[in-house]
Amino acid sequence: MKTLPSLLTLCVALFCSALQASERADIGWTLIETGALVVDVRTPAEFEVGHLNNAINVPLSKLSQHFSNKDKDRAIVLYCRSGNRSEKAYQFLKHQGFTNIHNAGGFVEMQESHKP
């Protein structure tokens, strides 16, 4: 009987996590539709396999070089495979003074969230 509460807690946590993931992707699409720069921080090989329309590929390791002289108020939507690298990119850019950035999560998450 002790496993039932644990299982229920796990299901609720997974459900809430999925809702949060969908919300960040939805916000990403709203920003994209209003002209935000779309940045895929995955590797070039991952980008080549598939990416969002109008996305530019700036791998996480090249972020500092690419954004060194960019407008820090420009709307930027970041994504990667799962949301982890885009979160690192978000934190890096935020630390560099960028003010209008959003971690939209993972590529598949973004695709599934898109309502054309």
N, CA, C and O atoms as CSV, one atom per row, in Angstrom:
chain,resi,resn,atom,element,x,y,z
A,1,MET,N,N,0.803,-1.200,0.000
A,1,MET,CA,C,0.000,0.000,0.000
A,1,MET,C,C,0.849,1.270,0.000
A,1,MET,O,O,0.396,2.320,-0.454
A,2,LYS,N,N,2.084,1.174,0.511
A,2,LYS,CA,C,2.935,2.361,0.539
A,2,LYS,C,C,3.338,2.800,-0.860
A,2,LYS,O,O,3.674,3.966,-1.067
A,3,THR,N,N,3.311,1.896,-1.813
A,3,THR,CA,C,3.718,2.267,-3.169
A,3,THR,C,C,2.661,3.099,-3.871
A,3,THR,O,O,2.999,3.874,-4.767
A,4,LEU,N,N,1.405,2.971,-3.504
A,4,LEU,CA,C,0.344,3.744,-4.145
A,4,LEU,C,C,0.537,5.254,-3.949
A,4,LEU,O,O,0.474,5.995,-4.931
A,5,PRO,N,N,0.768,5.739,-2.724
A,5,PRO,CA,C,1.016,7.183,-2.581
A,5,PRO,C,C,2.276,7.639,-3.342
A,5,PRO,O,O,2.296,8.724,-3.922
A,6,SER,N,N,3.305,6.813,-3.332
A,6,SER,CA,C,4.533,7.160,-4.056
A,6,SER,C,C,4.275,7.221,-5.550
A,6,SER,O,O,4.765,8.121,-6.233
A,7,LEU,N,N,3.511,6.271,-6.055
A,7,LEU,CA,C,3.172,6.253,-7.475
A,7,LEU,C,C,2.310,7.458,-7.838
A,7,LEU,O,O,2.506,8.068,-8.888
A,8,LEU,N,N,1.381,7.793,-6.996
A,8,LEU,CA,C,0.519,8.955,-7.228
A,8,LEU,C,C,1.341,10.245,-7.236
A,8,LEU,O,O,1.141,11.108,-8.090
A,9,THR,N,N,2.247,10.369,-6.301
A,9,THR,CA,C,3.122,11.544,-6.241
A,9,THR,C,C,3.962,11.663,-7.506
A,9,THR,O,O,4.120,12.754,-8.053
A,10,LEU,N,N,4.498,10.539,-7.967
A,10,LEU,CA,C,5.297,10.527,-9.189
A,10,LEU,C,C,4.457,10.954,-10.391
A,10,LEU,O,O,4.918,11.746,-11.213
A,11,CYS,N,N,3.243,10.445,-10.504
A,11,CYS,CA,C,2.363,10.805,-11.623
A,11,CYS,C,C,2.033,12.304,-11.613
A,11,CYS,O,O,2.046,12.951,-12.661
A,12,VAL,N,N,1.742,12.843,-10.448
A,12,VAL,CA,C,1.442,14.269,-10.337
A,12,VAL,C,C,2.666,15.087,-10.742
A,12,VAL,O,O,2.537,16.074,-11.466
A,13,ALA,N,N,3.850,14.687,-10.282
A,13,ALA,CA,C,5.082,15.413,-10.618
A,13,ALA,C,C,5.332,15.374,-12.119
A,13,ALA,O,O,5.702,16.391,-12.707
A,14,LEU,N,N,5.138,14.230,-12.744
A,14,LEU,CA,C,5.342,14.118,-14.185
A,14,LEU,C,C,4.326,14.952,-14.949
A,14,LEU,O,O,4.676,15.602,-15.934
A,15,PHE,N,N,3.087,14.943,-14.514
A,15,PHE,CA,C,2.044,15.734,-15.156
A,15,PHE,C,C,2.356,17.224,-15.056
A,15,PHE,O,O,2.242,17.950,-16.044
A,16,CYS,N,N,2.747,17.679,-13.871
A,16,CYS,CA,C,3.079,19.100,-13.678
A,16,CYS,C,C,4.291,19.480,-14.510
A,16,CYS,O,O,4.348,20.580,-15.059
A,17,SER,N,N,5.256,18.584,-14.605
A,17,SER,CA,C,6.445,18.846,-15.416
A,17,SER,C,C,6.063,18.993,-16.882
A,17,SER,O,O,6.573,19.879,-17.569
A,18,ALA,N,N,5.173,18.138,-17.365
A,18,ALA,CA,C,4.730,18.222,-18.762
A,18,ALA,C,C,3.982,19.523,-19.018
A,18,ALA,O,O,4.144,20.132,-20.075
A,19,LEU,N,N,3.164,19.955,-18.061
A,19,LEU,CA,C,2.447,21.225,-18.217
A,19,LEU,C,C,3.425,22.388,-18.292
A,19,LEU,O,O,3.266,23.287,-19.118
A,20,GLN,N,N,4.437,22.369,-17.431
A,20,GLN,CA,C,5.429,23.437,-17.439
A,20,GLN,C,C,6.181,23.440,-18.757
A,20,GLN,O,O,6.437,24.503,-19.323
A,21,ALA,N,N,6.540,22.251,-19.258
A,21,ALA,CA,C,7.267,22.161,-20.522
A,21,ALA,C,C,6.419,22.720,-21.659
A,21,ALA,O,O,6.924,23.473,-22.492
A,22,SER,N,N,5.151,22.368,-21.704
A,22,SER,CA,C,4.271,22.877,-22.754
A,22,SER,C,C,4.146,24.388,-22.676
A,22,SER,O,O,4.121,25.069,-23.701
A,23,GLU,N,N,4.069,24.904,-21.477
A,23,GLU,CA,C,3.918,26.338,-21.289
A,23,GLU,C,C,5.144,27.091,-21.810
A,23,GLU,O,O,4.999,28.125,-22.462
A,24,ARG,N,N,6.333,26.590,-21.533
A,24,ARG,CA,C,7.528,27.294,-22.005
A,24,ARG,C,C,7.632,27.258,-23.524
A,24,ARG,O,O,8.101,28.214,-24.141
A,25,ALA,N,N,7.194,26.152,-24.128
A,25,ALA,CA,C,7.189,26.068,-25.590
A,25,ALA,C,C,6.148,27.022,-26.170
A,25,ALA,O,O,6.415,27.706,-27.158
A,26,ASP,N,N,4.970,27.070,-25.565
A,26,ASP,CA,C,3.916,27.980,-26.033
A,26,ASP,C,C,4.377,29.437,-25.965
A,26,ASP,O,O,4.138,30.214,-26.890
A,27,ILE,N,N,5.030,29.794,-24.876
A,27,ILE,CA,C,5.556,31.156,-24.748
A,27,ILE,C,C,6.598,31.402,-25.835
A,27,ILE,O,O,6.647,32.481,-26.426
A,28,GLY,N,N,7.429,30.394,-26.093
A,28,GLY,CA,C,8.426,30.508,-27.155
A,28,GLY,C,C,7.786,30.803,-28.496
A,28,GLY,O,O,8.247,31.683,-29.224
A,29,TRP,N,N,6.725,30.076,-28.832
A,29,TRP,CA,C,6.043,30.305,-30.114
A,29,TRP,C,C,5.434,31.698,-30.185
A,29,TRP,O,O,5.469,32.334,-31.239
A,30,THR,N,N,4.878,32.178,-29.080
A,30,THR,CA,C,4.315,33.525,-29.062
A,30,THR,C,C,5.396,34.560,-29.355
A,30,THR,O,O,5.175,35.500,-30.119
A,31,LEU,N,N,6.551,34.383,-28.752
A,31,LEU,CA,C,7.667,35.304,-28.993
A,31,LEU,C,C,8.171,35.205,-30.433
A,31,LEU,O,O,8.484,36.219,-31.057
A,32,ILE,N,N,8.246,33.998,-30.949
A,32,ILE,CA,C,8.692,33.794,-32.330
A,32,ILE,C,C,7.738,34.497,-33.294
A,32,ILE,O,O,8.172,35.150,-34.243
A,33,GLU,N,N,6.444,34.360,-33.042
A,33,GLU,CA,C,5.439,34.975,-33.917
A,33,GLU,C,C,5.508,36.501,-33.890
A,33,GLU,O,O,5.020,37.162,-34.807
A,34,THR,N,N,6.108,37.057,-32.848
A,34,THR,CA,C,6.248,38.515,-32.777
A,34,THR,C,C,7.648,38.974,-33.185
A,34,THR,O,O,8.016,40.126,-32.955
A,35,GLY,N,N,8.428,38.075,-33.789
A,35,GLY,CA,C,9.709,38.470,-34.367
A,35,GLY,C,C,10.957,38.136,-33.596
A,35,GLY,O,O,12.031,38.630,-33.942
A,36,ALA,N,N,10.867,37.322,-32.568
A,36,ALA,CA,C,12.063,36.970,-31.798
A,36,ALA,C,C,13.060,36.192,-32.656
A,36,ALA,O,O,12.673,35.452,-33.560
A,37,LEU,N,N,14.323,36.367,-32.366
A,37,LEU,CA,C,15.382,35.591,-32.979
A,37,LEU,C,C,15.319,34.184,-32.400
A,37,LEU,O,O,15.259,34.023,-31.181
A,38,VAL,N,N,15.330,33.166,-33.251
A,38,VAL,CA,C,15.233,31.772,-32.815
A,38,VAL,C,C,16.628,31.164,-32.870
A,38,VAL,O,O,17.245,31.101,-33.933
A,39,VAL,N,N,17.123,30.716,-31.715
A,39,VAL,CA,C,18.483,30.202,-31.623
A,39,VAL,C,C,18.475,28.765,-31.121
A,39,VAL,O,O,18.016,28.474,-30.016
A,40,ASP,N,N,18.993,27.874,-31.961
A,40,ASP,CA,C,19.162,26.464,-31.636
A,40,ASP,C,C,20.583,26.304,-31.110
A,40,ASP,O,O,21.539,26.545,-31.846
A,41,VAL,N,N,20.738,25.903,-29.853
A,41,VAL,CA,C,22.067,25.806,-29.256
A,41,VAL,C,C,22.647,24.387,-29.308
A,41,VAL,O,O,23.625,24.088,-28.624
A,42,ARG,N,N,22.048,23.527,-30.110
A,42,ARG,CA,C,22.575,22.175,-30.273
A,42,ARG,C,C,23.805,22.195,-31.188
A,42,ARG,O,O,24.177,23.239,-31.724
A,43,THR,N,N,24.415,21.052,-31.353
A,43,THR,CA,C,25.581,20.937,-32.227
A,43,THR,C,C,25.160,21.086,-33.685
A,43,THR,O,O,23.990,20.888,-34.010
A,44,PRO,N,N,26.094,21.430,-34.568
A,44,PRO,CA,C,25.762,21.506,-35.990
A,44,PRO,C,C,25.191,20.197,-36.535
A,44,PRO,O,O,24.298,20.226,-37.382
A,45,ALA,N,N,25.684,19.065,-36.072
A,45,ALA,CA,C,25.164,17.768,-36.535
A,45,ALA,C,C,23.701,17.595,-36.132
A,45,ALA,O,O,22.897,17.120,-36.934
A,46,GLU,N,N,23.350,17.966,-34.921
A,46,GLU,CA,C,21.960,17.880,-34.469
A,46,GLU,C,C,21.085,18.838,-35.273
A,46,GLU,O,O,19.977,18.489,-35.679
A,47,PHE,N,N,21.587,20.033,-35.494
A,47,PHE,CA,C,20.858,21.045,-36.257
A,47,PHE,C,C,20.592,20.563,-37.675
A,47,PHE,O,O,19.507,20.777,-38.217
A,48,GLU,N,N,21.572,19.920,-38.268
A,48,GLU,CA,C,21.460,19.424,-39.646
A,48,GLU,C,C,20.351,18.379,-39.787
A,48,GLU,O,O,19.692,18.308,-40.824
A,49,VAL,N,N,20.148,17.580,-38.760
A,49,VAL,CA,C,19.120,16.537,-38.792
A,49,VAL,C,C,17.718,17.143,-38.802
A,49,VAL,O,O,16.798,16.574,-39.389
A,50,GLY,N,N,17.556,18.286,-38.157
A,50,GLY,CA,C,16.260,18.964,-38.124
A,50,GLY,C,C,16.304,20.141,-37.185
A,50,GLY,O,O,16.987,20.107,-36.161
A,51,HIS,N,N,15.573,21.185,-37.533
A,51,HIS,CA,C,15.518,22.387,-36.705
A,51,HIS,C,C,14.247,23.168,-37.027
A,51,HIS,O,O,13.566,22.894,-38.015
A,52,LEU,N,N,13.947,24.134,-36.186
A,52,LEU,CA,C,12.779,24.976,-36.417
A,52,LEU,C,C,13.053,25.934,-37.577
A,52,LEU,O,O,14.188,26.358,-37.795
A,53,ASN,N,N,12.004,26.263,-38.307
A,53,ASN,CA,C,12.130,27.242,-39.392
A,53,ASN,C,C,12.691,28.548,-38.845
A,53,ASN,O,O,12.348,28.977,-37.743
A,54,ASN,N,N,13.545,29.160,-39.620
A,54,ASN,CA,C,14.157,30.453,-39.285
A,54,ASN,C,C,15.124,30.414,-38.105
A,54,ASN,O,O,15.608,31.458,-37.669
A,55,ALA,N,N,15.409,29.226,-37.585
A,55,ALA,CA,C,16.362,29.126,-36.481
A,55,ALA,C,C,17.785,29.273,-37.001
A,55,ALA,O,O,18.118,28.839,-38.104
A,56,ILE,N,N,18.611,29.897,-36.174
A,56,ILE,CA,C,20.035,29.906,-36.473
A,56,ILE,C,C,20.707,28.961,-35.489
A,56,ILE,O,O,20.247,28.786,-34.361
A,57,ASN,N,N,21.794,28.359,-35.930
A,57,ASN,CA,C,22.517,27.413,-35.086
A,57,ASN,C,C,23.712,28.115,-34.453
A,57,ASN,O,O,24.661,28.503,-35.135
A,58,VAL,N,N,23.644,28.267,-33.147
A,58,VAL,CA,C,24.761,28.797,-32.374
A,58,VAL,C,C,24.999,27.795,-31.243
A,58,VAL,O,O,24.379,27.896,-30.184
A,59,PRO,N,N,25.898,26.827,-31.465
A,59,PRO,CA,C,26.151,25.839,-30.416
A,59,PRO,C,C,26.524,26.510,-29.099
A,59,PRO,O,O,27.133,27.580,-29.084
A,60,LEU,N,N,26.159,25.880,-28.021
A,60,LEU,CA,C,26.417,26.423,-26.690
A,60,LEU,C,C,27.872,26.866,-26.540
A,60,LEU,O,O,28.147,27.899,-25.930
A,61,SER,N,N,28.798,26.090,-27.092
A,61,SER,CA,C,30.224,26.409,-26.962
A,61,SER,C,C,30.631,27.675,-27.725
A,61,SER,O,O,31.702,28.227,-27.471
A,62,LYS,N,N,29.796,28.138,-28.649
A,62,LYS,CA,C,30.109,29.327,-29.460
A,62,LYS,C,C,29.294,30.556,-29.060
A,62,LYS,O,O,29.400,31.606,-29.694
A,63,LEU,N,N,28.497,30.429,-28.030
A,63,LEU,CA,C,27.580,31.492,-27.635
A,63,LEU,C,C,28.287,32.818,-27.358
A,63,LEU,O,O,27.847,33.870,-27.823
A,64,SER,N,N,29.364,32.767,-26.614
A,64,SER,CA,C,30.044,34.014,-26.250
A,64,SER,C,C,30.583,34.736,-27.480
A,64,SER,O,O,30.572,35.966,-27.529
A,65,GLN,N,N,31.052,33.990,-28.466
A,65,GLN,CA,C,31.572,34.610,-29.686
A,65,GLN,C,C,30.439,35.240,-30.501
A,65,GLN,O,O,30.568,36.368,-30.978
A,66,HIS,N,N,29.349,34.523,-30.654
A,66,HIS,CA,C,28.266,34.995,-31.505
A,66,HIS,C,C,27.532,36.202,-30.927
A,66,HIS,O,O,27.133,37.101,-31.667
A,67,PHE,N,N,27.355,36.223,-29.615
A,67,PHE,CA,C,26.544,37.271,-28.995
A,67,PHE,C,C,27.364,38.387,-28.351
A,67,PHE,O,O,26.824,39.182,-27.581
A,68,SER,N,N,28.647,38.457,-28.653
A,68,SER,CA,C,29.492,39.459,-28.003
A,68,SER,C,C,29.121,40.895,-28.381
A,68,SER,O,O,29.293,41.804,-27.570
A,69,ASN,N,N,28.616,41.114,-29.596
A,69,ASN,CA,C,28.285,42.477,-30.035
A,69,ASN,C,C,26.829,42.611,-30.478
A,69,ASN,O,O,26.529,43.398,-31.375
A,70,LYS,N,N,25.942,41.869,-29.874
A,70,LYS,CA,C,24.525,41.898,-30.261
A,70,LYS,C,C,23.718,42.791,-29.328
A,70,LYS,O,O,24.112,43.061,-28.194
A,71,ASP,N,N,22.578,43.241,-29.839
A,71,ASP,CA,C,21.643,44.063,-29.075
A,71,ASP,C,C,21.121,43.253,-27.884
A,71,ASP,O,O,20.512,42.199,-28.070
A,72,LYS,N,N,21.354,43.735,-26.686
A,72,LYS,CA,C,20.987,42.993,-25.480
A,72,LYS,C,C,19.505,43.083,-25.149
A,72,LYS,O,O,19.036,42.419,-24.224
A,73,ASP,N,N,18.757,43.902,-25.899
A,73,ASP,CA,C,17.312,43.996,-25.692
A,73,ASP,C,C,16.521,43.217,-26.738
A,73,ASP,O,O,15.294,43.149,-26.653
A,74,ARG,N,N,17.194,42.633,-27.714
A,74,ARG,CA,C,16.532,41.867,-28.774
A,74,ARG,C,C,15.856,40.635,-28.181
A,74,ARG,O,O,16.438,39.953,-27.337
A,75,ALA,N,N,14.645,40.350,-28.612
A,75,ALA,CA,C,13.936,39.148,-28.162
A,75,ALA,C,C,14.614,37.921,-28.753
A,75,ALA,O,O,14.808,37.827,-29.965
A,76,ILE,N,N,14.972,36.980,-27.881
A,76,ILE,CA,C,15.664,35.764,-28.299
A,76,ILE,C,C,14.981,34.563,-27.667
A,76,ILE,O,O,14.754,34.527,-26.458
A,77,VAL,N,N,14.651,33.571,-28.507
A,77,VAL,CA,C,14.096,32.309,-28.043
A,77,VAL,C,C,15.168,31.245,-28.235
A,77,VAL,O,O,15.688,31.062,-29.336
A,78,LEU,N,N,15.489,30.549,-27.155
A,78,LEU,CA,C,16.512,29.512,-27.166
A,78,LEU,C,C,15.864,28.137,-27.056
A,78,LEU,O,O,14.885,27.959,-26.332
A,79,TYR,N,N,16.414,27.172,-27.774
A,79,TYR,CA,C,15.982,25.788,-27.602
A,79,TYR,C,C,17.143,24.856,-27.899
A,79,TYR,O,O,18.137,25.260,-28.502
A,80,CYS,N,N,17.012,23.601,-27.472
A,80,CYS,CA,C,18.040,22.587,-27.719
A,80,CYS,C,C,17.339,21.240,-27.890
A,80,CYS,O,O,16.279,21.179,-28.512
A,81,ARG,N,N,17.900,20.177,-27.361
A,81,ARG,CA,C,17.262,18.871,-27.469
A,81,ARG,C,C,16.246,18.660,-26.345
A,81,ARG,O,O,15.137,18.182,-26.584
A,82,SER,N,N,16.633,19.018,-25.124
A,82,SER,CA,C,15.759,18.744,-23.986
A,82,SER,C,C,15.427,19.967,-23.134
A,82,SER,O,O,14.528,19.915,-22.294
A,83,GLY,N,N,16.140,21.049,-23.348
A,83,GLY,CA,C,15.947,22.239,-22.534
A,83,GLY,C,C,17.106,22.503,-21.589
A,83,GLY,O,O,17.187,23.581,-21.000
A,84,ASN,N,N,18.008,21.538,-21.434
A,84,ASN,CA,C,19.140,21.726,-20.524
A,84,ASN,C,C,20.183,22.692,-21.085
A,84,ASN,O,O,20.590,23.629,-20.398
A,85,ARG,N,N,20.615,22.475,-22.316
A,85,ARG,CA,C,21.600,23.379,-22.905
A,85,ARG,C,C,21.011,24.773,-23.129
A,85,ARG,O,O,21.701,25.778,-22.960
A,86,SER,N,N,19.740,24.826,-23.508
A,86,SER,CA,C,19.130,26.153,-23.694
A,86,SER,C,C,19.005,26.879,-22.356
A,86,SER,O,O,19.045,28.109,-22.326
A,87,GLU,N,N,18.857,26.154,-21.260
A,87,GLU,CA,C,18.851,26.787,-19.938
A,87,GLU,C,C,20.243,27.334,-19.609
A,87,GLU,O,O,20.366,28.423,-19.047
A,88,LYS,N,N,21.285,26.584,-19.956
A,88,LYS,CA,C,22.651,27.082,-19.752
A,88,LYS,C,C,22.892,28.320,-20.605
A,88,LYS,O,O,23.509,29.283,-20.149
A,89,ALA,N,N,22.407,28.297,-21.843
A,89,ALA,CA,C,22.542,29.460,-22.726
A,89,ALA,C,C,21.777,30.645,-22.148
A,89,ALA,O,O,22.275,31.771,-22.152
A,90,TYR,N,N,20.578,30.394,-21.655
A,90,TYR,CA,C,19.762,31.441,-21.028
A,90,TYR,C,C,20.527,32.089,-19.872
A,90,TYR,O,O,20.622,33.313,-19.782
A,91,GLN,N,N,21.065,31.250,-18.994
A,91,GLN,CA,C,21.795,31.767,-17.829
A,91,GLN,C,C,23.031,32.558,-18.257
A,91,GLN,O,O,23.331,33.603,-17.680
A,92,PHE,N,N,23.745,32.064,-19.265
A,92,PHE,CA,C,24.918,32.764,-19.761
A,92,PHE,C,C,24.544,34.140,-20.312
A,92,PHE,O,O,25.152,35.149,-19.954
A,93,LEU,N,N,23.538,34.168,-21.187
A,93,LEU,CA,C,23.129,35.438,-21.800
A,93,LEU,C,C,22.580,36.415,-20.756
A,93,LEU,O,O,22.841,37.617,-20.824
A,94,LYS,N,N,21.834,35.900,-19.811
A,94,LYS,CA,C,21.310,36.740,-18.735
A,94,LYS,C,C,22.476,37.371,-17.973
A,94,LYS,O,O,22.449,38.560,-17.658
A,95,HIS,N,N,23.486,36.575,-17.684
A,95,HIS,CA,C,24.667,37.076,-16.975
A,95,HIS,C,C,25.418,38.123,-17.805
A,95,HIS,O,O,26.092,38.992,-17.252
A,96,GLN,N,N,25.300,38.037,-19.122
A,96,GLN,CA,C,25.952,38.987,-20.022
A,96,GLN,C,C,25.138,40.266,-20.207
A,96,GLN,O,O,25.581,41.194,-20.883
A,97,GLY,N,N,23.944,40.315,-19.604
A,97,GLY,CA,C,23.138,41.529,-19.659
A,97,GLY,C,C,21.984,41.489,-20.651
A,97,GLY,O,O,21.320,42.506,-20.850
A,98,PHE,N,N,21.727,40.345,-21.278
A,98,PHE,CA,C,20.585,40.243,-22.188
A,98,PHE,C,C,19.308,40.253,-21.355
A,98,PHE,O,O,19.231,39.612,-20.307
A,99,THR,N,N,18.315,40.985,-21.833
A,99,THR,CA,C,17.122,41.227,-21.021
A,99,THR,C,C,15.838,40.605,-21.559
A,99,THR,O,O,14.840,40.551,-20.840
A,100,ASN,N,N,15.838,40.139,-22.797
A,100,ASN,CA,C,14.611,39.663,-23.421
A,100,ASN,C,C,14.838,38.272,-24.014
A,100,ASN,O,O,14.698,38.072,-25.221
A,101,ILE,N,N,15.189,37.319,-23.155
A,101,ILE,CA,C,15.517,35.960,-23.586
A,101,ILE,C,C,14.544,34.971,-22.966
A,101,ILE,O,O,13.993,35.207,-21.890
A,102,HIS,N,N,14.343,33.855,-23.667
A,102,HIS,CA,C,13.413,32.831,-23.188
A,102,HIS,C,C,13.927,31.447,-23.545
A,102,HIS,O,O,14.307,31.195,-24.689
A,103,ASN,N,N,13.937,30.549,-22.564
A,103,ASN,CA,C,14.262,29.144,-22.802
A,103,ASN,C,C,12.967,28.425,-23.148
A,103,ASN,O,O,12.116,28.206,-22.285
A,104,ALA,N,N,12.825,28.059,-24.419
A,104,ALA,CA,C,11.595,27.407,-24.876
A,104,ALA,C,C,11.662,25.891,-24.755
A,104,ALA,O,O,10.697,25.207,-25.099
A,105,GLY,N,N,12.776,25.352,-24.276
A,105,GLY,CA,C,12.870,23.917,-24.047
A,105,GLY,C,C,13.508,23.157,-25.180
A,105,GLY,O,O,14.483,23.606,-25.782
A,106,GLY,N,N,12.942,21.990,-25.467
A,106,GLY,CA,C,13.510,21.078,-26.449
A,106,GLY,C,C,12.866,21.186,-27.825
A,106,GLY,O,O,11.753,21.689,-27.979
A,107,PHE,N,N,13.595,20.700,-28.811
A,107,PHE,CA,C,13.153,20.732,-30.208
A,107,PHE,C,C,11.823,19.997,-30.392
A,107,PHE,O,O,10.889,20.551,-30.971
A,108,VAL,N,N,11.729,18.766,-29.908
A,108,VAL,CA,C,10.489,17.987,-30.064
A,108,VAL,C,C,9.358,18.657,-29.290
A,108,VAL,O,O,8.225,18.722,-29.765
A,109,GLU,N,N,9.666,19.144,-28.121
A,109,GLU,CA,C,8.681,19.870,-27.319
A,109,GLU,C,C,8.130,21.067,-28.089
A,109,GLU,O,O,6.926,21.322,-28.073
A,110,MET,N,N,9.010,21.793,-28.757
A,110,MET,CA,C,8.588,22.933,-29.565
A,110,MET,C,C,7.722,22.481,-30.745
A,110,MET,O,O,6.700,23.100,-31.043
A,111,GLN,N,N,8.130,21.414,-31.405
A,111,GLN,CA,C,7.350,20.904,-32.542
A,111,GLN,C,C,5.967,20.480,-32.093
A,111,GLN,O,O,4.976,20.804,-32.748
A,112,GLU,N,N,5.885,19.760,-30.988
A,112,GLU,CA,C,4.598,19.266,-30.499
A,112,GLU,C,C,3.688,20.396,-30.036
A,112,GLU,O,O,2.464,20.275,-30.089
A,113,SER,N,N,4.275,21.473,-29.590
A,113,SER,CA,C,3.506,22.605,-29.073
A,113,SER,C,C,2.996,23.515,-30.180
A,113,SER,O,O,2.048,24.273,-29.974
A,114,HIS,N,N,3.615,23.446,-31.345
A,114,HIS,CA,C,3.293,24.388,-32.430
A,114,HIS,C,C,1.904,24.139,-33.013
A,114,HIS,O,O,1.554,23.019,-33.387
A,115,LYS,N,N,1.133,25.208,-33.078
A,115,LYS,CA,C,-0.218,25.131,-33.642
A,115,LYS,C,C,-0.279,26.108,-34.811
A,115,LYS,O,O,-0.632,27.273,-34.624
A,116,PRO,N,N,0.061,25.645,-36.018
A,116,PRO,CA,C,0.093,26.568,-37.173
A,116,PRO,C,C,-1.248,27.180,-37.506
A,116,PRO,O,O,-1.351,27.966,-38.448
